[in-house]
Amino acid sequence: MRQKELRIALVCYGGVSLAVYMHGVTKELWKVLQASRAYWAGDVEPVGTTAIYLRLLRGLEAAGNLRLRVLCDIVAGASAGGINSIFLAQAVHSGQSLEPLTDLWLECADVDELLDPEAKPWSGRTKFWAHPLVSYLLTRPGNAVNASVAPETRQEVRDKLSRLIRSRWFEPPFSGIGFSRLLARALTAMGATQGLALLPLRHPIDLFVTATDFKGHLETLRLHSPELVLESEHRLTFGFRARSGEPELAALPELVMAARSTASFPGAFPPLQLEEIDRLVSESGIDWPGRDAFVRRVMPEHAARGDLDSVSLIDGSVLVNAPFADAMRVLRDRPATREVDRRFVYIDPAPDRIGADLRRDTRPPGFFTTIFGSLSSIPREQPIRDNLEALEEDSREMATLRAIVRALRPEIEDTVGSLFGHTLFLDRPTPKRLANWRARAQQAAFEQAGFAYHGYVQVKFTGVVTMLARLVFEAAKGLGVGSTAPIVERLYSYLSENGIDRMQPLRGGTSPGMAAFFLMQDISFRIRRLRLLARRVTQEWSLDGDVDESQRDAAREAIYGALALYIDAESVSYLGEEFTALAERVFEDPGALLDHVADRRELLEIDAQVDEILAEMLSAMPAGLRKRLLLAYLGYPFYDTVTLPLLRGDGLTEFDPVRVDRISPEDCTAIREGPTLRGSEFYNFGAFFSRAYRENDYLWGRLHGAERMIDLLASTLDGEYALPEREIETLRRDAFLAVLKEEEDRLTADPELIKNLREEVLRGGNT
């Protein structure tokens, strides 16, 4: 059975009260992950929509001979989308339930709940003199309530809006510490639930949540003239990484701080300051031993200056509403045990909401519209074109690379075959033979490449030094450098002083020091070689009818297992706690740092382990498949000599293009076309004024999430193996009915909501 992993990198936009809709969507993704785990473990038979997704996974196996595993290992979010991201990542890593977040959104995301007790108007007489003004604002012709709120809820909105307006003026009406308490309560309730992690053991999960550093911090820029300038930086990202099986994704106060910061809507909540989290920890009796290390990591410049207490963090959507960049950055270091189908999935609950409204108005924008639009609406609606173009460029380069490799393959295979003669494939591969063959092929590539090899080695050398500098930059936050450039220059200088000069001639074996350097430090070459081998197994899987697929799958398992050994060794955490101290002293003693990296990684030891894995894999293969894989493995130095300079030293990452999928109300029409959300009323604040609105949007989030999850899973098969559309429609209908059944006892604010939607689904919806 062919095996594949559908790996999802999820990005959640900001959307004010439409966060309730996004929670419904992420809940369905969570249920897909539960179904995938049940499919592979076979220890539970799920119910509800989880059972529908399990049925779909089994259908993929029957239709396309494909066992699909679904993972969500990268999650990023901004503003209210950041809250959903945090809770989803926590559920994926720990196996805990998302239900406490449902309760938080439905019960507590209300203006009356969020109002600071000290700001509330305690009676109808509060600010009695303001009543005529409030009444006029809320009832005058063309007022905002009439213009943007449905008639049946206008009175509820007016009542709550009246209390909001008559709360304290010139200060944020909502309670910061109150919001932090709600978040902590929901996370604590999650912690009381039990479940199984939704990632394979030791697989990493990355979480990124954006915030805005209101006062900013100074970053150093290096120019030609003047040499150094300082620029204020206001973007801030809370980044978390953990591996499945580790005790926690992050400490509870850290998750609360990230959630509270990213959703600190300007003017509604006070900016988040560290004192608020310290107060929460103190009054709750929470243990937070890693406090100082955490704040140094997320705010290194402020920690170095000693002004952490004055930092003020506001909504992450002010500058970064769609945090793709952080999620894209960690794509390169994901371990893999089988073929990967990588998707970026982003949730945009209101595409072009503000822009569409403005374009319908033919008049020039007024005074306040221009100010508020430039400060809030326009920045939040900036498209992700730049991010998508970067992904598209990577995909184009990957296609170019594949074309080059295909063109080179016949000649390289002939060269390797001639190099080793006919005895190579008659002998049983052993670890010792593989090591000898590999060294001989490397030397042959060097001798036959001519002057091109010099340029290749310089690109390779630069890549290794840059990789080491990145590790130092990541570990040593106290170095006080704004980029890796000065670290790279110091490493170059040290290596040149010790006879490993990147400009030294390479012909005639005159650079033994560089050769030894590559043996001890060049982990990237080893990873590129195994990825080529993994691609070859995947590409060869349908060529030989006489080769059993289980044999190919065993080969993939072995190759990805070997690849994981190197990828694990790439990370900063692999280098141990002492690496940070050595990184802090890189300018004084770079040699000690390089020696530590070499000693800690022990690449020659890993090489020996990999040789054993590959020798066992090759020995168990049919002769034809073994020959093709040996030709690819031993021929890799020839491939790398050509492709690495073309790709500017980046080498190979994933071997298929990254595909992007959007989830928004506009994309989900199986039940109904046209508007479905109520939180979009009153400038996307609508759901904060009505429980019925929150229930409506949460339910539609689940329904739309179910529709798009089924589409996503079905898209992993195409061509002749694609599932029939009729079967997909049946799965959607059954999923919709399962959602409605699950929620009918909880969603009661509008007694007709579930009933009407069930009738709509049974009538066939929009299909």
C-alpha positions, 0 to 999 in steps of 0.5 A: 500500500502506497503511503503518504502524509498530508502535512498542513501548515495552517494560517489563521487571519485576524477577523475580530468577532469572526474568530468564532467562525474560525474556531468552527473551522479549526475544530473540523481540522482537529477532528480530521487529525483525530480521524487520521490517528484512529485510522493508523492506530485502529484503537478507537472507532470515532463518532460524529464528523470524525467518523465521516473523515475516517470513512473518507480515509478508508475510501482513499485506500480502496480507490487509490491504494493509498494510506494517507496520514494527516498532520498539522505541524505548523500553525500561525495566527494573528489577532483573534486568529492567533487565539485559535492557533494557540488552542489548536496547537495545544490540542494537537501537541497534547491530545487535549480537547478543544471544547473549552475553547468553544465554551470560551467563544460562545459564553465569554466573547460578549461585550458585557463579559469583556467590559472591565468591572471598573468601567461598567455603567452600574445603572441606567442612571450612569452618565444620565446626561449622555442618554440623549447623545447615545439615543441619537447616535443609535437611532438617528437615520442612517445610523451604524446599527440600522446600516449593519445589523439585522432587524431582529437583533438591533435592540440587543445590539443597541442595549449592549452598545449603550452600556459600552458607550456609557462605560468609562471614556478615554480608556479601553473599556475591556479588561486586560487582566479579565481577558487573561483570566478567561484565557487561562481558565480555558487553557486550564480546562483543556489541561483537565481533558485527556487524549492522545497526541495527534502527531507521530512521536518526536515530530516537531510542531511550530506555533507562531503568533504575531503581536505589535510592539507599540513603542518598538525597539531599535534594530541595527542596519548595515549600509555602505554609508553610513556604516551603521544606522538604527531603525525602529522595529515594531513587529514581534512574533511569539514562536514556540516549538516542541516535539510530540511526546515532550511534556508541554508545548509551552508553559501556560503563562507563555501561551496566555501572554501570546494570546492576550497580546495578539488579540489586544485590539487597539482601543478596546483592550489596554496594551499587554504589559508583562506586569499583567501576566505576573499578576495572573501568575501570582493570583493563580498560584501558577508555577512559571520557572522559565519566565526570565528565559522566555521573555529574553527569547521573545524580546531579546532587545528589550531584555538586553536594555533592561526595559521589559517592564515598559514594553506595550504589546497590541494586536498582531494584525496591525502589522501582520494579519497573515503571518505566512513568513514565519510558517514558510521559514520552518518548512526546510527542517521537517523530518519525514518517514514517507512521501509528503504532500505539503499544503498551506491552508489559510482561513480568511473569514471576510475576504476584502470585506472593507475594500468591497464596501469602500469601492461601492461608495463612489464618493471620495473617502471622508475625514474619519474614513481615511484616518481609520482606514489607513490605520486599521482596515487597509493594513489588515486587508493587505494581500498575501501575494508576496508570500504566494509568489515566494512559494510559487518561485520555490515551486518553479525552481523545484520544477527546473531542478527536476527537469535538470535531474531527468536530463542528467540521469542517463549520462550520470548512470552510464558514468557510474556504471562504467566507474564500478564495472559490472561487479557492482550490482552482483555483490551484496551491498554492505556498510563498508562497501557503500562507504568505499563506493561513495568515496570513489564516486565523490572523487570521480565527480571531482576529477571529471567536473573540471573548473566547474568543481571549483565554483561548486565547492565555493557555493558548498563552503559558503552554504555550510558557513552560512548554516553555522552562522544561522545556528549561532544567531538563533542561539545567541540572542545576546550577541547584539548583532542585527543579522548573521553577516558579522558572524559569517565574516568571523567564521570565514576569517577563522577558517582562512587563518587555519588553512581552509580558505574558500578561495584556495585552489582545489586542483591537485588535492591542495585543500585537505583541510576543506575536505576534512571540514566538509566531512565534519560539518556538511550535513546539508549535502547528506540530507540532499543526497537522501532526499534525491534517493527518496524521490527516486523511490517515489518516482519509481513506484509505478514503473515495475509491475514485478516489484511489490509495493510493500518493498518500495514502501519498506525502502521509503521507510528506511530512507526517511528513517535515515534522513531523520537522523541528519535532520534531527542533528541540524537543530540548535536543540541537538547541540545541547545547552552549552552551545548557547554559551559557545555561540555567545563567544563566537567572535572570541573563540570560533574554533571552540564552537566549530569543534563542539558542533562537530563533536556533538553531531558526530556526522561520521557516526551517523554516516555509519548508521545510515550505511547500515540502514541503506545496506540492509534496505538494498539487500532486501530489494529486487535486483532491478530496483536496487540497481536504480537506487544505487545508481542514484545514490552513488551518482549524487555528487554528479547531480549536486555539482550541477544543481547546487550552484543553480539554486544558489546553495539552497539545495533540495527541500521538498520534492513537490510544489507546496500547494495553497488552499483557502477556507472562507465563506466565499469558497463554501457553497455546498449548502448555500451561496451568499452571506451566512455569517452574522459576526460580519455585521457592525464592522465585524464586531457583530458576534460580540453583541449577540450569543445567537450570532456567535452560535450561528457563526460557530456552526457555519464555521464547522459546516464550512470546515467540514466541506473544505476538509473533505475537499482537501482529503479528496484532492490527494487522489487525482486522475484515474484514482480520483473519487467520484463527485457523487461520493464526495457529495454524499460525504459532505451531506453526512458530515453536515448532518453529523455537525448538526446532530452534535450541536443541536443540544448546545446551540439553542439561542435561535431555536430555528437555526439547527432545524432550518439548516437540517432541512436545507441539507436534506433538500440537497443544499446548493447541489 
